[in-house]
Amino acid sequence: MSRPPLAIGADADVLAALLAAPGPIVIAVIAAPPSAAARSYVRSAVALAAERRAPAVRVNAILATNASAPDAVSAAAAFLSGAEATTGQTLEIG
């Protein structure tokens, strides 16, 4: 991956951040919100951003908690970066 993953805070407008991020590959590390409903919103925002930006830009994300191991987050980012046919995916790292 040519640039580090985009960091998005839990209270940020995820969709706006993903739509504004430079491409052609956007990998975002998003602070996992505490509720299942909020995590569902994040997954939906990632999918919508991927749909709107395809085929020119691939958009994927990692939902990470404070307990997420940095190595696991880095491995997930590398996987998503190299998965050329993958867009709109969200991996949760706990």
Summary of the structure (lengths in Angstrom):
residues: 94
radius of gyration: 11.9
end to end distance: 22.5
largest distance: 33.9
contacts: 267
relative contact order: 0.21
helix: 40%
strand: 22%
